[in-house]
Amino acid sequence: MMLLTFSPIYYLVKKYFRPVSFIAIMLLMQACVEKRDTRQNIVIAHFSAEPVTLHPTNGTDMTYKYVQEYTQKTLTRIDLRTQKQIPLLVKELAKISVNGLQYTYELRDDVKWDDGSPLTVDDIIFTIKVNKCPLTANETQRSTFDNIKDVVRDSANPRKFTMFAKEQYYKNPYLFDEVYLIEKKFWDPQSIFSNIPIWEMDNEKFDASKYAGLTEWEAQFNKGETGRDTSKITGLGAYKVSNWEVGSSITLTRKNNWWGEKDTSVYSRAYPDKIIFKFFNDDAAIYLGLKKQTLDVVTFISMNSFMKLRANDSFNTQYYSGFTDNFSYNYIGMNMKPDGKKHKPFFTDKRVRHAMQCLVPVDDIIKTILKGSGIRQASFVQPVNKEYYNDTLKLIPYDLEKAKQLLTDAGWIDIDKDGIRDKMINGKKMPFSFQLTYVSSPTGKESVLMIKEAMYKAGVDMQPNPVDGGMMINSAVNHDFDMIISAWSGGSIPEDPEQIFHTKNWNGGYNFVGFGNAETDKMMERTSRETDPVKRAQMLKKLQAIVYEEAPYIFTYSVQRKIAISKRFENPGMYAERPGVMLNNLKLK
């Protein structure tokens, strides 16, 4: 869902599918049936999406996070098992000042980088500076660090530091849960960042020329190869990237003499010698991979294939399988602020957006394509977060007649009697014909065709526009779409709606659709700064009601995560929190 902010993270569940030719699919399916030596202590995990980059700061997609889970470390994290925050690289969770603006941590003494250097407070400060620097190409994530005013080393204890926040914020305690640490010695041997105050990064007139070498350093750091050069993909995790076959797989190899080998935390276990991520989105190949045991772990598979496998005794003998809740949801976004040239003002009228809600056959899609496994929701908060979800909002059914009336009321009528509604705009007739952009996939195509047929009955001409994952992101961030299908992924920590609905996130942020005004902005700001969970829940429910009325999204459904884990391994945990599995904890029997 929103994997938002103090992880801004609205980690898009963009399924970075790549177009695959028929021949490539045949080769892929052949590879999935080749025999392998199952005695090897290697976990082969399937993901439908390949990360665009493994850059220290500039990655955004979900698979990026999945890989970083094993190569990097954070100071704190949410425990997959309990959904509670736990310390990782600090001795205990933050000591918080009474005013909620100071967060004090003490680093563990045993944490070391790959070169043997200890983790220091300098590394923490450097990590914050690089992420806050206006020159770093991490625009969609930078807001994670907006509330950091300063980080100060304790004068009496060099292992202790305090993070000073600008203002109260309910996610301040969770800030370091998803901040992957960067080694200052490795990345900045010339100490270019040492003389730049953290607070200076917030200066709207930040002048990089004042700091010798900064512009050149950032230019090199932001290069695409930085996120693909395995020699630069370093971190505090138990595994290193040993091979990346672009378009195919990433191999992680367990480090020798890793600092955490004696640590008792489940997140420091590193049982497999290697973890291999295989990337492809052909469902037939996934099915064969499980049937022939060439895949050990699968978390993305169609319901049809999954249920077919679970009905097979051989599969049940070879795999643990099950369903878990999933903190994500799918939605259809409508461009409320089109440029008026390439993208016409189809959805600037709230009545039209409500009509579109009535024309998406969500229940039929869940029944036909998801085999009943989808869970509908009426807002940007998932029903699984019961204390925050506004359950007074009614689910919107498919209603052709209501949609027709709404469109007519909004001035969309069939002027030329060709079956498609039109409207006179600035003296010109504009037919209601637009594109629905979505990530190309078999199930995506099937859903879109169902939507197209349903809309056509109301005199709306929707044209499917399938694209690959990279193009989808560019289209969304640049508002280069009429209507778009996407998804948000999140976790058990309640969401901050500012990431996707605040007007400040229209340019370069995650407010793709252009929702919001001064009033809703202030409401979101007050909500995010409310630290009392009961009061915050009440405020969130009011905001959900406003979003429901304004209808920037068509909220469709969330689906349970489907997981299969080979019985070659012990500890087959399955979790609601992403990524849903602990590959490092799979111990060969």
C-alpha positions in Angstrom: 0.0 0.0 0.0 1.5 3.2 0.8 4.6 2.3 1.9 4.9 5.7 2.8 6.7 8.1 4.4 9.1 8.0 6.9 9.8 5.7 4.4 8.2 7.8 1.6 8.5 5.4 0.3 5.3 4.6 -1.0 6.9 1.8 -2.4 5.1 1.4 -5.7 4.2 -2.1 -6.3 5.1 -1.6 -9.8 5.6 -4.9 -11.3 8.6 -4.2 -13.5 7.6 -6.6 -16.2 9.7 -6.7 -19.3 8.3 -7.5 -22.7 9.2 -11.1 -23.5 9.2 -12.6 -27.0 7.7 -16.0 -27.7 11.1 -17.5 -28.2 12.4 -16.0 -24.9 9.4 -17.5 -23.1 10.1 -20.9 -24.6 13.8 -20.7 -23.5 12.6 -19.6 -20.0 10.2 -22.5 -19.7 12.9 -24.9 -20.8 15.2 -23.5 -18.1 12.4 -24.0 -15.6 12.3 -27.7 -16.3 16.1 -28.4 -16.3 17.1 -30.6 -13.4 19.2 -29.1 -10.6 21.2 -30.5 -7.7 18.8 -30.0 -4.8 21.5 -31.0 -2.3 23.2 -27.6 -2.8 22.6 -25.1 -0.1 21.2 -22.6 -2.6 17.8 -20.8 -2.4 16.3 -19.9 -5.8 13.6 -17.3 -5.3 11.3 -16.0 -8.0 10.2 -12.4 -8.4 8.2 -11.1 -11.3 10.1 -7.8 -11.3 13.8 -7.1 -11.8 15.1 -4.0 -9.8 16.0 -1.1 -12.0 19.0 -0.4 -9.8 20.6 -1.4 -6.5 21.9 2.2 -6.0 22.6 3.1 -2.3 20.0 5.8 -2.3 18.2 6.0 -5.6 16.2 2.8 -5.8 12.4 2.9 -5.6 10.8 -0.4 -6.7 9.8 -3.2 -4.4 12.3 -5.8 -5.8 15.1 -3.3 -4.9 13.9 -3.6 -1.3 13.7 -7.3 -1.5 17.4 -7.6 -2.6 18.6 -4.9 -0.1 16.9 -6.9 2.7 19.9 -9.3 2.5 22.8 -7.1 1.4 22.1 -4.0 3.6 21.2 -3.2 7.2 19.1 -0.6 9.0 19.4 0.7 12.5 15.9 -0.6 13.4 13.2 -2.5 11.6 9.7 -3.9 11.9 9.9 -7.6 12.9 8.0 -9.7 10.3 6.8 -12.0 13.0 5.4 -9.6 15.5 4.9 -6.4 13.3 6.6 -4.5 16.1 9.7 -2.4 15.9 13.0 -3.9 17.1 16.6 -2.6 17.2 19.2 -4.1 14.8 22.4 -2.1 14.8 21.6 -0.1 17.9 21.6 -1.3 21.5 17.9 -0.4 22.0 15.1 1.6 20.4 15.3 5.4 20.5 15.1 7.3 23.8 12.6 10.0 22.9 12.5 13.4 24.6 9.3 14.6 26.2 8.6 17.1 23.4 9.0 14.3 20.8 11.7 16.1 18.9 14.9 14.3 20.0 15.7 10.7 19.4 18.8 9.2 20.9 20.5 6.0 19.9 23.7 4.1 20.8 25.4 2.0 18.1 26.4 -1.6 18.8 30.1 -2.2 19.2 30.4 -5.3 17.0 29.0 -4.0 13.7 31.7 -3.7 10.9 31.8 -2.9 7.2 33.3 -5.3 4.7 36.7 -3.7 5.0 36.7 -4.3 8.8 36.0 -0.7 9.7 33.5 -0.3 12.5 30.1 1.4 11.9 30.4 4.9 13.3 28.2 7.9 14.0 30.1 9.5 11.0 28.4 6.9 8.8 25.0 7.8 10.1 25.6 11.5 9.5 27.0 10.8 6.1 24.0 8.6 5.1 21.6 11.4 6.2 23.5 14.1 4.3 23.7 12.2 1.0 20.0 11.4 1.2 19.0 15.0 2.0 21.4 16.6 -0.6 19.4 18.3 -3.3 21.9 17.0 -5.9 21.2 13.3 -5.1 18.8 11.8 -7.6 16.4 10.4 -5.1 13.6 12.9 -5.5 10.8 10.5 -4.7 12.4 9.4 -1.4 14.0 12.5 -0.2 10.9 13.6 1.7 11.6 10.7 4.1 14.4 12.9 5.5 12.6 16.3 5.4 11.9 16.3 9.1 15.5 15.7 10.1 16.9 19.0 11.4 20.2 17.6 12.6 22.2 14.6 13.8 24.6 15.3 16.6 27.2 13.0 18.1 27.2 12.7 21.9 30.2 14.5 23.4 30.8 11.9 26.1 30.1 8.7 24.1 31.3 8.5 20.4 28.9 5.6 19.8 25.8 7.6 20.7 24.0 10.2 18.7 20.8 12.2 18.7 18.5 12.9 15.8 16.8 16.2 16.1 13.4 16.5 14.3 12.0 19.8 13.1 8.5 19.0 14.4 6.5 16.2 15.9 5.6 13.5 13.5 4.0 10.1 14.2 6.6 8.3 12.1 9.7 9.9 13.7 10.5 6.8 15.8 10.4 4.6 12.6 12.6 6.8 10.5 15.6 4.5 10.5 13.6 1.4 9.8 14.2 1.7 6.1 17.3 3.9 5.8 20.1 1.7 4.4 23.4 2.9 5.8 26.2 4.1 3.6 29.9 3.8 4.6 31.5 7.2 4.6 35.1 5.8 4.3 34.1 3.9 1.1 32.0 6.5 -0.6 33.6 9.8 0.5 37.3 9.2 1.2 38.0 12.9 0.6 35.4 14.0 3.2 33.6 16.2 0.7 30.4 16.1 2.9 32.2 16.7 6.2 31.9 20.5 6.0 28.3 20.6 4.9 25.9 21.0 7.8 22.8 18.8 7.6 20.5 21.8 8.0 22.1 23.4 5.0 20.5 20.7 2.8 17.1 22.2 3.6 18.1 25.6 2.1 15.9 26.3 -0.9 18.8 28.2 -2.4 21.4 25.5 -1.6 24.6 26.5 -3.4 26.6 23.4 -4.3 29.5 25.5 -5.6 30.3 26.5 -2.1 31.5 23.0 -1.4 34.5 21.9 -3.3 34.1 18.7 -5.3 30.4 18.2 -4.3 28.9 18.7 -7.8 31.4 16.3 -9.3 31.0 13.7 -6.6 27.2 13.7 -7.0 27.5 13.5 -10.8 29.5 10.3 -10.4 27.4 9.0 -7.6 24.1 9.4 -9.6 25.4 7.5 -12.6 23.3 4.5 -13.6 26.3 2.2 -13.4 26.7 3.0 -9.7 23.6 0.9 -9.0 24.7 -2.0 -11.2 28.4 -2.2 -10.5 28.6 -5.2 -8.1 31.9 -3.9 -6.7 30.0 -0.8 -5.4 26.9 -2.6 -4.1 28.3 -2.9 -0.6 26.5 -3.0 2.7 26.3 -4.3 6.3 24.2 -7.4 5.3 25.3 -11.0 5.4 25.3 -11.3 1.6 27.0 -9.6 -1.3 25.9 -9.3 -4.9 28.2 -11.7 -6.8 26.5 -11.7 -10.1 23.8 -9.8 -12.0 22.6 -11.1 -15.3 20.5 -8.2 -16.5 17.0 -9.4 -17.4 17.5 -12.7 -15.8 18.8 -13.1 -12.3 20.8 -11.6 -9.3 23.0 -13.9 -7.3 23.8 -13.1 -3.6 26.7 -15.0 -2.0 27.2 -15.3 1.8 30.1 -13.3 3.0 33.1 -14.9 4.8 33.9 -13.6 8.3 30.8 -11.4 8.4 30.5 -9.4 11.5 27.0 -10.8 12.5 27.9 -14.5 12.3 27.6 -14.9 16.1 24.6 -12.6 16.5 21.5 -14.4 17.8 18.9 -12.3 15.9 16.9 -14.1 13.2 17.8 -11.3 10.9 21.5 -12.1 11.3 21.0 -15.8 10.3 22.5 -16.6 6.9 21.9 -20.3 6.3 21.9 -20.4 2.5 25.3 -20.3 0.8 23.7 -18.4 -2.0 20.4 -16.7 -2.8 19.5 -16.4 -6.4 16.6 -14.1 -7.5 15.1 -15.2 -10.8 13.1 -12.5 -12.7 10.3 -13.4 -15.1 6.5 -12.8 -15.2 5.3 -15.7 -17.3 2.9 -17.6 -15.2 3.3 -20.8 -17.1 7.0 -20.7 -16.4 6.4 -20.0 -12.7 4.0 -23.0 -12.6 6.6 -25.3 -14.2 9.3 -24.0 -11.9 7.4 -25.1 -8.9 6.2 -28.4 -10.5 9.8 -29.3 -11.5 11.3 -27.9 -8.2 13.6 -25.5 -10.1 12.2 -22.7 -7.8 12.4 -22.8 -4.0 10.4 -19.7 -3.1 7.6 -18.1 -5.0 5.5 -15.1 -3.7 4.0 -14.0 -7.1 1.8 -16.4 -8.9 -1.7 -16.4 -10.4 -4.5 -17.8 -8.4 -5.3 -20.4 -11.1 -1.9 -21.8 -11.1 -1.5 -21.7 -7.3 -4.8 -23.6 -6.7 -4.0 -26.1 -9.4 -0.6 -26.8 -7.7 -2.2 -27.1 -4.2 -4.6 -29.7 -5.5 -1.6 -31.8 -6.6 -0.3 -34.3 -4.0 3.2 -34.2 -5.4 3.4 -30.4 -5.0 2.1 -30.7 -1.4 4.8 -33.2 -0.7 7.5 -30.9 -2.0 6.3 -27.5 -0.9 4.9 -25.6 2.1 2.2 -23.2 0.7 -0.2 -20.8 2.1 -1.9 -17.4 2.1 -1.0 -14.3 4.1 -2.5 -10.9 4.5 -0.8 -8.3 2.3 -0.4 -4.6 3.2 -0.9 -3.4 -0.4 -3.8 -2.5 -2.6 -4.5 -1.9 -6.3 -6.1 1.2 -7.6 -7.0 3.1 -10.8 -5.9 6.7 -10.7 -7.4 9.5 -12.8 -5.5 12.6 -14.0 -7.2 15.5 -12.3 -4.7 18.1 -13.6 -4.1 17.2 -17.3 -1.9 19.4 -19.5 -4.9 20.0 -21.8 -2.9 19.1 -24.9 -1.7 15.5 -24.9 -4.1 14.7 -22.1 -7.6 16.2 -22.2 -9.7 17.2 -19.2 -11.7 14.0 -19.0 -11.5 13.7 -15.2 -11.5 17.2 -13.9 -15.2 17.0 -13.0 -15.9 15.0 -9.8 -19.2 13.7 -11.4 -17.2 12.0 -14.1 -14.8 10.4 -11.6 -17.8 9.1 -9.7 -19.1 7.7 -13.0 -15.9 5.9 -13.6 -16.1 4.3 -10.2 -19.5 3.0 -11.2 -18.1 1.6 -14.5 -15.3 -0.6 -13.1 -16.6 -4.1 -12.5 -14.4 -4.8 -9.4 -16.6 -7.6 -8.1 -16.6 -9.4 -11.4 -12.8 -9.0 -11.7 -12.3 -10.4 -8.2 -14.6 -13.3 -9.0 -13.4 -14.1 -12.5 -9.7 -13.3 -12.4 -8.8 -13.6 -8.7 -11.1 -16.5 -8.1 -12.6 -14.7 -5.1 -9.3 -13.9 -3.4 -9.5 -10.2 -3.6 -10.5 -8.0 -0.7 -12.3 -4.8 -1.6 -11.7 -1.5 0.1 -13.2 1.9 -0.1 -10.2 4.1 0.8 -6.5 4.4 0.9 -6.3 2.7 4.3 -6.6 -1.1 4.2 -9.3 -2.9 6.1 -6.6 -5.0 7.8 -5.7 -1.8 9.7 -9.0 -1.9 11.5 -8.5 0.9 14.0 -7.7 3.3 11.1 -10.0 2.1 8.3 -13.2 4.1 7.9 -15.7 1.3 7.6 -18.6 3.7 7.2 -17.6 4.2 3.6 -19.7 2.0 1.3 -18.1 -0.1 -1.4 -19.1 1.1 -4.9 -20.8 -1.5 -7.0 -20.9 -1.6 -10.8 -23.9 0.6 -11.7 -24.3 1.3 -15.4 -27.5 3.5 -15.1 -26.0 5.7 -12.4 -22.8 6.1 -14.4 -24.8 7.2 -17.5 -26.8 9.8 -15.5 -23.6 11.2 -13.9 -22.0 11.5 -17.3 -25.0 13.2 -18.8 -25.2 15.6 -15.8 -21.6 16.5 -16.4 -22.3 17.4 -20.1 -21.1 14.2 -21.7 -23.7 13.2 -24.3 -23.5 11.4 -27.7 -23.7 14.4 -30.0 -23.0 12.6 -33.3 -24.8 9.4 -32.4 -21.8 7.1 -33.0 -22.2 5.4 -29.6 -19.4 7.4 -27.9 -20.3 10.4 -25.7 -18.9 13.8 -26.5 -18.7 17.2 -25.0 -18.1 20.7 -26.4 -15.0 22.1 -24.8 -13.7 25.5 -25.9 -16.0 25.4 -28.9 -14.6 22.0 -30.1 -16.3 18.6 -29.9 -14.3 16.2 -27.8 -15.2 12.5 -27.8 -14.9 10.6 -24.5 -12.0 8.5 -25.7 -9.0 8.1 -23.5 -6.1 5.7 -22.7 -5.8 3.4 -19.6 -2.1 2.8 -18.9 -1.2 -0.4 -17.1 1.8 -2.7 -16.8 1.7 -5.3 -19.4 0.8 -8.8 -18.1 -1.7 -11.5 -18.9 -3.9 -10.8 -15.9 -3.6 -7.1 -16.4 -4.8 -7.4 -19.9 -7.7 -9.5 -18.9 -8.8 -7.0 -16.3 -8.4 -4.1 -18.6 -10.5 -5.7 -21.3 -13.3 -6.3 -18.8 -13.2 -2.6 -17.8 -13.2 -1.6 -21.5 -16.3 -3.6 -22.2 -18.1 -2.3 -19.1 -17.3 1.3 -20.0 -18.3 1.0 -23.6 -21.8 0.2 -22.5 -22.0 3.7 -21.0 -20.6 5.3 -24.2 -17.1 5.7 -23.0 -14.2 4.6 -25.3 -11.3 3.4 -23.1 -8.2 2.4 -25.1 -5.8 0.0 -23.3 -2.2 1.2 -23.2 0.1 -1.6 -21.9 3.6 -0.5 -21.0 6.6 -2.0 -19.3 7.5 -1.2 -15.7 10.0 1.5 -16.3 7.7 3.4 -18.7 4.9 3.1 -16.1 7.0 4.9 -13.5 7.9 7.6 -15.9 4.3 8.1 -17.0 3.1 8.2 -13.4 5.7 10.7 -12.1 5.4 12.9 -15.1 1.6 12.8 -15.1 1.8 11.4 -18.7 -1.5 9.5 -18.6 -5.2 9.8 -18.7 -6.1 6.9 -16.4 -3.6 4.5 -14.8 -3.7 1.2 -13.0 -1.1 0.8 -10.3 -0.7 -0.3 -6.7 0.8 0.9 -3.4 2.6 -1.3 -1.0 3.0 -0.7 2.7 3.3 -2.2 6.1 1.6 -2.5 9.4 2.6 0.9 10.5 -0.3 3.1 9.5 0.1 5.2 6.4 0.8 8.9 6.0 -1.4 10.1 3.1 0.8 13.1 2.5 2.9 11.1 0.1 0.2 10.4 -2.4 -2.3 13.2 -1.8 -0.4 16.4 -0.7 0.0 19.0 -3.4 3.7 19.4 -2.6 4.2 15.9 -4.0 2.7 16.8 -7.4 6.0 17.6 -9.0 8.4 14.7 -8.8 6.5 13.0 -5.9 3.8 10.3 -5.7 0.8 12.5 -6.0 0.4 11.3 -9.6 -3.3 12.3 -10.0 -3.1 15.9 -8.8 -5.4 15.6 -5.8 -5.6 18.2 -3.1 -5.9 21.8 -2.1 -4.8 24.1 0.8 -7.5 22.7 3.1 -6.7 19.0 2.5 -3.0 19.8 2.7 -3.5 21.3 6.2 -5.6 18.4 7.3 -3.0 15.9 6.2 -0.2 17.9 7.9 -2.2 18.0 11.2 -2.9 14.3 10.9 0.7 13.3 10.3 1.8 15.4 13.3 -0.7 13.9 15.7 1.2 11.3 17.8 -1.9 10.2 19.8 -3.0 7.1 17.9 -6.7 7.5 18.9 -6.9 11.1 17.8 -4.9 10.3 14.6 -7.4 7.5 13.7 -10.3 9.9 14.0 -8.5 12.4 11.7 -7.6 9.8 9.2 -11.2 8.6 9.0 -12.3 12.2 8.2 -9.7 12.5 5.5 -10.8 9.1 4.0 -14.3 10.5 3.7 -13.0 13.5 1.8 -11.0 11.4 -0.6 -14.0 9.1 -1.0 -16.1 12.1 -2.0 -13.5 13.7 -4.3 -12.7 10.3 -6.0 -9.2 10.8 -7.3 -8.8 7.0 -7.2 -11.0 4.0 -8.0 -10.0 1.7 -5.1 -10.2 -1.8 -6.4 -8.8 -4.5 -4.1 -6.0 -6.0 -2.1 -5.1 -9.6 -2.5 -3.7 -12.1 -0.2 -0.1 -13.0 -0.8 0.4 -16.5 -2.2 3.6 -18.2 -1.0 5.3 -21.5 -1.8 8.5 -22.6 0.0 10.4 -25.8 -0.8 10.3 -28.4 1.9 14.0 -28.9 1.4 14.4 -26.2 4.0 13.5 -25.7 7.6 11.9 -22.4 9.0 9.4 -21.8 6.2 7.9 -18.6 7.7 5.2 -16.7 5.8 4.4 -13.2 6.9 2.0 -10.3 6.0 4.8 -7.7 6.2 6.8 -7.4 3.0 8.7 -9.3 1.6 6.6 -12.1 3.2 9.5 -14.5 3.6 12.9 -14.7 5.3 15.2 -16.2 2.7 18.2 -15.9 5.0 16.5 -18.1 7.6 15.8 -21.1 5.2 18.0 -23.9 6.6 18.8 -26.8 4.3 17.6 -30.1 5.9 
